Amino acid sequence: MAAAETENLPQDLAFVDLETTGGNAAHHRITEVAVVRVHNGELAEEWSSLVNPECPIPAYIAQFTGISDDMVAGAPRFAEIAAEVLRKLQGAVFVAHNARFDYSFLRSEFRRLDMPFSAKTLCTVKLSRRLFPEHVHHNLDAVMRRHGLVCSARHRALGDAQVLRDFWFKLRREIPQAALGATVQSVLGARKLPAHLPADFADDLPEGHGAYRLYGEDGALLYVGKSHALRTRVLDQLAGGDAESGQHKLWRLVRHIDWAETAGELGALLREAEWIKTQKPLYNRRGKNQAHSYTLRAVAMPIEVVAIDGVDPADLEQCCGVFHSDKDARKALGDIARAQRLCLKVLGLEDGVGSCLAYQIGQCRGACVGKEPLMLHDLRVRLALSSLKLKPWPFPGRIALRERDPRSGEFQGAPGADLHVIDHWTYLGTARSEDELAVLRARPAGAGFDVDVYRILVRYFSNHPKLDWIDLRDRH
């Protein structure tokens, strides 16, 4: 193949696959690693090793991979093979299916040993999606079926790495080199990022759902965000933008970034809302605008306008609407009164004695002067406000709402599930283990009502009629 034809194709590649004890590189460990090295279009080396993770392998992982505690008991720890793994990856493009997963696990293992590691990554999931957009599924099984690839040992590191090598060779045979090269470069393509950030900071950003924080000088929190594609969102936001834009301002100011990966969108929304409320980032307008929200409490006449964060959760069924200010709440009530010919005095919107102004111009049925029975007026008020009523908490008490990672059916090692602990519209935190769940189960609910959490959950409940939840009231 002529040099001009291959100049956009990397010639030194390391096809990598890992098996692990779970999906979170910060907490879980590698149980098997394989590297298949290809140089100038030719197979250069195949290597694999079991790894003692120094912790138990969960039963469902052992069943999935076939790797048991007994199998790894005599295997080397990662520290014992780290130098060898690093040599086999050195200088090559790191190729994997869902590359961010395998790459983040290896970086975490190397980091534990204070061994620097960084490489260009080529994700074969992204490559397949861009080359074959007409197909919905791009997990490894789907890719194998579509391209007639055979695996000697599915869900084992070397077998899966060999499949990726075969997939690459097939693409080189069947896809025009210019098109394949352009697509590969688009997947590999690097964005221009702020020079004052570490060169490899983006290497650990996860691909899936999560929330993130951008910090400036002296640890000042600039911005909190969330995304279903965390890495793409953060890199896009830091790409610069117009010199006059707010995005460009953040690009100049940011000095540090952290994030929390979540199983799905709900977890990202809840974490974002919690960070904005408790940490008050400088450039999140939403947090400032909703610092003090109000509602209409319709226990009795007159209607009360009250700060919603002071309402007892048990009284929420008597509250209607969420407003940015006391003034907005009174205006909304006045608009409803005029539309339904209700009495402004009975509602508490007008002072003085005698008839209300609306009655004098024929816009009130006379509850203020006894012409309309107060019982009937009260009924009409409640009907008029019914569409604004806050929804009651639909569970018996504190619950853990399970949210599963949608990638878990496609990628081995996806984070799996989060357990969001919620008590009467109050978000208490997210657990990924029984120990974490026990802590959140015992945590005091705290005072007040969180408007953002309420809106997030109402929307989520509406879109997910079948919820997976655990009653935490009597768990010991």
C-alpha positions in Angstrom: 0.0 0.0 0.0 1.4 3.4 -1.0 2.5 5.8 1.7 0.0 8.4 0.4 -2.8 5.9 0.9 -1.9 5.2 4.5 -0.7 8.5 5.8 -4.0 9.1 7.7 -4.0 5.6 9.2 -2.0 4.9 12.3 0.6 2.2 11.7 1.4 1.3 15.2 -1.6 0.0 17.2 -2.2 -1.8 20.4 -5.6 -3.6 20.6 -6.5 -3.8 24.2 -9.1 -5.6 26.2 -9.6 -5.9 30.0 -11.8 -7.9 32.3 -12.5 -6.2 35.7 -14.3 -6.7 39.0 -16.8 -3.9 38.1 -17.4 -0.8 36.1 -15.8 2.0 38.1 -12.1 2.5 37.6 -11.8 4.4 40.8 -13.1 1.5 42.9 -12.8 -1.7 40.9 -9.7 -3.6 39.6 -8.4 -5.5 36.6 -8.7 -9.3 36.5 -7.2 -9.9 33.0 -5.4 -7.9 30.4 -4.6 -8.5 26.8 -2.6 -6.6 24.2 -2.4 -7.4 20.5 0.2 -5.3 18.8 0.0 -4.5 15.1 2.8 -2.6 13.2 2.6 -1.5 9.6 -0.4 -3.7 9.0 1.2 -6.8 10.3 0.6 -8.7 13.6 3.6 -8.1 15.8 2.7 -9.6 19.1 -0.1 -11.2 21.2 0.0 -11.3 25.0 -2.4 -11.7 27.9 -2.3 -12.4 31.6 -4.7 -13.0 34.4 -4.3 -10.4 37.2 -4.9 -10.9 40.9 -7.2 -7.9 41.7 -6.4 -8.2 45.4 -10.2 -8.2 46.1 -13.1 -10.6 45.6 -14.7 -10.9 42.2 -18.5 -10.4 42.4 -20.4 -13.5 41.5 -22.2 -11.9 38.5 -18.9 -10.8 37.1 -17.4 -14.3 37.5 -20.4 -15.8 35.7 -20.1 -13.2 32.9 -16.4 -13.6 32.3 -15.7 -17.1 33.6 -12.9 -15.7 35.7 -13.2 -16.8 39.3 -11.3 -16.0 42.5 -9.6 -19.4 42.4 -8.3 -18.6 38.8 -6.6 -15.3 39.9 -5.4 -16.4 43.3 -2.0 -17.4 41.9 -1.9 -14.7 39.2 0.5 -11.8 39.4 -0.8 -8.5 40.9 -0.9 -5.6 38.4 2.1 -4.1 40.1 4.2 -7.1 39.1 3.3 -6.8 35.4 2.9 -3.0 35.1 6.3 -2.4 33.5 5.7 -5.2 31.0 2.2 -3.8 30.1 3.6 -0.3 29.8 6.3 -1.5 27.3 3.7 -3.3 25.2 1.6 -0.1 25.0 4.4 2.3 24.5 4.3 4.4 21.3 1.1 2.8 20.0 -2.4 4.1 19.4 -4.6 2.5 22.2 -7.5 0.7 20.4 -10.4 -0.8 22.4 -14.1 -1.3 22.2 -15.5 1.5 24.4 -11.9 2.6 24.7 -12.6 5.1 27.5 -13.4 2.2 29.9 -10.2 0.1 29.3 -8.1 3.2 29.1 -9.4 4.7 32.4 -8.8 1.3 34.2 -5.2 1.1 33.0 -4.5 4.7 33.9 -6.0 4.1 37.4 -3.8 1.1 37.9 -0.7 2.9 36.7 -1.5 5.9 38.8 -1.7 3.7 41.9 2.0 2.9 41.2 3.0 6.5 40.3 3.7 5.4 36.7 2.7 8.0 34.1 0.8 6.7 31.1 -0.9 8.5 28.3 -1.8 7.5 24.7 -4.0 8.4 21.8 -7.2 6.3 22.0 -9.2 4.9 19.1 -12.6 3.7 20.2 -13.9 1.0 17.8 -17.5 1.7 19.0 -17.2 5.3 17.8 -15.5 4.0 14.6 -18.3 1.6 13.9 -20.9 4.2 14.5 -19.4 6.7 12.1 -18.6 4.2 9.4 -22.0 2.4 9.7 -24.5 4.9 11.0 -27.4 3.0 9.5 -27.1 0.4 12.3 -28.4 0.9 15.8 -26.2 -1.5 17.8 -22.5 -1.3 17.9 -21.6 -3.6 20.8 -19.0 -6.2 20.1 -21.5 -9.0 19.5 -23.3 -6.9 17.0 -20.1 -5.9 15.2 -19.1 -9.6 15.1 -22.4 -10.7 13.5 -22.4 -7.8 11.0 -18.9 -8.5 9.8 -18.7 -12.2 10.1 -16.0 -12.2 12.8 -15.4 -15.1 15.1 -14.1 -15.0 18.7 -12.1 -17.8 20.2 -13.1 -16.9 23.8 -15.8 -14.2 24.1 -15.6 -12.1 27.3 -12.0 -13.1 27.8 -9.4 -10.4 27.3 -7.3 -12.0 24.5 -10.2 -13.4 22.6 -11.9 -10.0 22.5 -8.7 -8.1 21.6 -8.2 -10.5 18.7 -11.7 -9.7 17.4 -10.8 -6.0 17.4 -7.6 -6.8 15.4 -9.7 -8.8 12.9 -12.3 -5.9 12.7 -9.5 -3.5 11.9 -8.0 -5.7 9.2 -11.4 -6.1 7.6 -12.0 -2.4 7.6 -8.7 -1.8 5.9 -9.6 -4.4 3.2 -13.1 -3.2 2.5 -13.3 0.6 3.3 -11.7 3.0 0.8 -8.5 4.1 2.5 -9.3 7.8 2.2 -12.7 7.4 3.8 -11.3 5.1 6.6 -8.4 7.5 7.2 -10.6 10.5 7.5 -13.0 8.7 9.9 -10.1 7.4 12.0 -8.7 10.9 12.3 -12.1 12.4 13.2 -12.3 9.8 16.1 -8.7 10.5 17.1 -9.0 14.3 16.6 -7.9 16.4 19.6 -9.5 19.7 20.5 -7.6 22.8 21.4 -7.8 23.1 25.2 -6.7 25.7 27.8 -2.9 25.6 28.0 -3.0 26.0 31.8 -4.7 22.6 32.3 -2.6 19.4 32.6 -2.0 18.0 29.1 -3.6 14.6 30.0 -6.5 15.8 32.1 -9.0 14.8 29.5 -7.8 11.2 29.4 -9.8 10.2 32.5 -13.1 11.9 31.5 -15.8 9.3 31.1 -18.0 9.0 28.0 -21.3 8.5 29.8 -23.7 10.4 32.1 -22.4 12.6 34.8 -22.0 16.0 36.4 -18.9 18.2 36.4 -17.4 21.3 38.1 -15.1 23.9 36.6 -12.8 25.7 39.0 -10.7 28.9 38.7 -7.9 30.5 40.6 -7.7 29.6 44.3 -10.3 26.9 44.0 -13.2 29.3 43.1 -16.1 27.3 41.7 -17.0 28.8 38.3 -19.6 26.5 36.8 -21.5 23.3 37.4 -22.9 21.3 34.5 -24.2 17.8 33.5 -24.4 15.8 30.4 -25.3 12.4 29.0 -21.9 12.5 27.2 -19.7 13.9 29.9 -16.4 13.9 28.1 -17.8 15.4 24.9 -19.6 18.1 26.8 -16.6 19.2 28.9 -14.2 19.2 26.0 -16.7 21.2 23.9 -17.1 23.7 26.6 -13.4 24.1 27.0 -12.7 24.4 23.3 -12.6 28.2 23.4 -15.5 29.7 21.4 -15.7 33.4 20.2 -13.4 35.8 22.0 -16.5 37.7 23.4 -18.5 34.7 24.4 -19.1 33.4 28.0 -17.6 30.1 26.9 -14.4 31.8 26.0 -14.3 33.5 29.4 -14.6 30.1 31.1 -11.9 28.8 28.8 -9.6 31.6 30.0 -10.5 31.2 33.7 -10.7 27.5 34.4 -7.7 25.9 36.2 -9.1 22.6 37.5 -12.0 20.2 36.7 -13.6 17.4 38.6 -16.7 15.3 37.9 -18.9 12.5 39.1 -19.9 9.7 36.7 -23.5 8.5 37.1 -25.5 5.5 35.8 -28.0 7.7 34.0 -29.5 11.1 33.4 -31.4 11.2 36.7 -28.2 10.9 38.7 -26.5 13.6 36.7 -29.5 16.0 37.2 -29.7 15.4 40.9 -25.9 15.8 41.4 -25.9 19.0 39.3 -28.8 20.4 41.3 -27.2 19.5 44.6 -23.9 21.1 43.7 -25.5 24.3 42.4 -27.7 24.7 45.5 -25.0 24.0 48.1 -21.9 25.4 46.4 -23.3 28.4 44.4 -21.0 28.5 41.3 -20.4 31.9 39.9 -21.6 31.4 36.4 -24.8 29.3 36.9 -27.7 31.8 36.5 -30.3 29.2 37.4 -29.0 28.7 40.9 -29.1 32.4 41.6 -32.6 32.9 40.1 -34.1 30.0 42.2 -32.4 30.8 45.5 -35.8 31.7 47.1 -38.9 30.2 45.5 -42.5 30.8 46.7 -45.8 28.9 46.6 -49.5 29.5 47.3 -50.6 27.7 50.4 -54.3 27.0 50.2 -55.1 25.5 53.6 -57.8 28.2 54.3 -58.8 31.7 53.1 -57.0 34.0 52.6 -54.4 32.2 50.4 -50.9 32.5 51.9 -47.9 33.3 49.8 -45.0 31.5 51.5 -41.4 30.6 50.9 -41.4 27.1 49.6 -38.2 26.0 51.4 -40.0 26.6 54.7 -43.0 24.3 53.9 -43.2 21.0 55.8 -43.1 18.2 53.2 -46.3 16.9 54.7 -48.1 20.1 53.8 -47.1 20.2 50.1 -50.5 18.8 49.0 -52.0 22.1 50.1 -49.6 24.1 48.0 -50.0 25.3 44.5 -47.4 26.5 42.0 -43.7 27.4 42.3 -42.7 31.0 41.7 -39.5 33.0 41.6 -40.7 35.7 44.0 -43.5 36.8 46.3 -44.5 39.3 43.7 -44.8 36.6 41.0 -46.9 34.4 43.2 -49.3 37.3 44.0 -49.5 38.2 40.3 -50.4 34.7 39.3 -53.1 34.5 42.0 -54.5 37.8 40.8 -54.6 36.6 37.2 -56.5 33.5 38.2 -58.9 35.6 40.3 -59.7 37.9 37.4 -60.1 35.0 34.9 -62.5 33.1 37.3 -64.2 36.2 38.8 -62.9 35.4 42.3 -62.8 37.9 45.2 -59.5 39.6 45.7 -60.4 40.5 49.3 -61.3 37.0 50.3 -58.1 35.8 48.6 -56.1 38.2 50.6 -54.9 40.3 47.7 -56.8 43.5 48.6 -57.2 45.3 51.9 -60.0 47.5 53.3 -63.6 47.1 54.2 -66.7 46.7 52.1 -66.7 45.3 48.5 -63.6 44.6 46.5 -62.8 46.7 43.5 -63.5 43.8 41.2 -67.1 43.6 42.5 -67.6 47.3 41.8 -66.8 46.7 38.1 -68.7 43.4 37.8 -65.6 41.1 37.9 -66.4 39.4 41.3 -69.5 37.4 42.2 -69.7 39.1 45.6 -68.1 36.8 48.1 -66.8 40.0 49.8 -70.4 41.3 50.5 -72.1 38.0 51.1 -73.7 37.7 47.7 -71.8 34.5 46.9 -71.6 31.9 49.7 -68.0 31.6 51.0 -68.3 27.8 50.8 -69.0 28.1 47.0 -66.3 30.7 46.5 -63.8 28.4 48.4 -64.7 25.5 46.1 -64.2 27.7 43.0 -60.8 28.8 44.3 -59.7 25.2 44.8 -60.9 24.2 41.4 -59.1 27.1 39.8 -55.8 26.2 41.6 -56.1 22.5 41.0 -53.9 22.4 38.0 -51.1 24.1 40.0 -51.2 21.7 43.0 -47.9 20.3 43.9 -47.9 16.5 43.7 -47.9 14.5 46.8 -44.9 12.2 47.6 -46.0 8.9 45.9 -44.1 6.6 48.2 -44.7 5.5 51.8 -41.5 7.2 53.0 -37.8 7.2 52.3 -36.8 5.2 49.3 -33.8 4.2 47.2 -34.6 4.7 43.5 -32.5 2.4 41.3 -31.3 3.8 38.0 -29.5 1.4 35.7 -26.8 2.4 33.2 -28.3 2.0 29.7 -24.8 1.0 28.5 -24.7 -2.0 30.8 -26.4 -4.1 28.2 -23.9 -3.0 25.6 -20.6 -2.8 27.3 -19.2 -5.1 29.9 -18.0 -3.0 32.8 -20.5 -0.1 32.5 -21.2 1.4 36.0 -24.3 -0.7 36.4 -26.8 1.0 38.7 -27.1 3.9 41.1 -29.3 3.9 44.2 -30.7 7.5 44.7 -31.9 7.9 48.2 -34.9 10.3 48.4 -37.2 11.3 51.2 -40.3 13.4 50.4 -38.7 15.2 47.4 -35.5 15.7 49.3 -32.4 14.1 47.7 -30.0 12.7 50.3 -27.3 11.2 48.0 -26.5 8.2 45.8 -25.2 4.8 46.9 -23.4 2.1 44.9 -22.8 -0.3 47.8 -24.6 -1.6 50.8 -22.3 0.3 53.1 -23.1 3.6 51.3 -26.8 2.8 51.3 -26.7 2.2 55.1 -25.2 5.6 55.7 -27.8 7.4 53.5 -30.6 5.4 55.0 -29.7 6.8 58.4 -29.0 10.4 57.3 -31.5 13.1 58.6 -33.8 14.4 55.9 -33.0 18.0 56.6 -35.4 20.9 56.5 -37.3 22.4 53.6 -38.4 21.6 50.1 -36.0 21.5 47.1 -37.7 23.0 44.1 -35.1 21.7 41.6 -35.3 18.1 43.0 -39.1 18.2 42.9 -39.2 19.3 39.2 -36.5 16.7 38.3 -38.3 13.9 39.9 -41.8 14.8 38.7 -40.5 14.8 35.1 -38.7 11.6 35.7 -41.7 9.8 37.2 -43.8 11.0 34.3 -41.4 9.6 31.8 -40.8 6.3 33.7 -44.1 4.8 34.9 -42.4 1.6 36.0 -40.0 2.6 38.8 -37.5 0.3 40.4 -37.4 1.3 44.1 -36.6 0.0 47.6 -38.5 0.9 50.7 -36.0 2.1 53.3 -38.3 2.7 56.2 -37.7 -0.6 58.0 -34.4 -1.8 56.6 -31.9 -2.9 59.2 
